[in-house]
Amino acid sequence: MFKEFRGAGGLKEIVTMVGEAQASKGFKFVASTPPEVCRRCKLFGVCMGKLVPGRVYEVVEVRDKQHYCELYEGKVRVAKVAEAPMEVLVKAQFAVEGAIISFMYDECRERGCTLRGYCMPEGIAKGTKVKMISILEDVSELALCGKNLRKVLVVALD
């Protein structure tokens, strides 16, 4: 029922639906938790059913097919999207470009830390396999926990 593809960059592509205003190649969005109006829709499985809440997706192709959407109170377009890479923090010893790891993090006790959202990003659960696309920067000096951390660009594989 739901088609998944591997695009040119090896990223998983999913056929889904996006609002008319978002239906342009290159548009990025964060998938939200589906509201009840979506869960009742007969098109839920081919619309929001395969998107992971909190993950960032990028529109890679827009098709001509349209449907009415109760949530948007207008039209949605069939589109192919790919998970866009996300910035996360990993311990320095795991920051290896091209590596595939199970994403792990410790619960952060530093409520005021500006890096918290990168340490425990929404949309990537503990144990999710990720591939490191690139190492962006050493953020150890900013970490209130004192850990030796690197900001990396990853894509979820599962």
Residue, then its C-alpha position, 0 to 999 in steps of 0.5 A: m500500500f505504501k511505497e518506499f524508495r531509496g533516492a539518489g542519496g540513499l535516503k528512504e523516500i516515502v510517497t505521502m501527501v502534503g498541503e498545497a502551500q507545502a507542495s514544492k520541491g525542497f520544502k522541509f517540514v517536521a512531521s507532527t503527531p497526527p490529530e484525531v481528524c487525521r486518524r479518522c480519515k480513509l487516507f491516513g495510511v497513505c498520508m501521515g501513516k508512515l511519517v515519524p513524528g518529530r522527524v524532518y522530511e524534505v519534499v523531493e517530488v510533487r505529483d499532480k494528484q490531489h485530495y481534499c483534506e479536512l484538516y487543511e480544509g482544502k487540497v493536499r497533493v501527493a508527493k514523494v518525501a525523504e527524511a532530511p538529515m538531523e543535527v544531533l550530539v554524540k560522544a566524541q569517540f562515536a563521531v566518525e563520518g560514515a559510521i552507522i551506530s545505534f543512537m544512544y543518550d543519557e537522560c539530561r539533568e541540565r535543564g538550562c543547557t542550550l544543547r539539550g534538544y540536540c542530545m535528546p532530539e525529538g524523532i530519534a528514539k534511543g537505539t535507532k540506527v543512524k548513519m553519520i553524514s558529517i561531523l559539524e563541530d566540537v561542542s564540548e565547551l558548551a555542554l553543561c554536563g561536561k561531556n566531550l560531545r560532537k555535533v553531527l549530521v545523521v539520517a535515521l535508518d530505521 
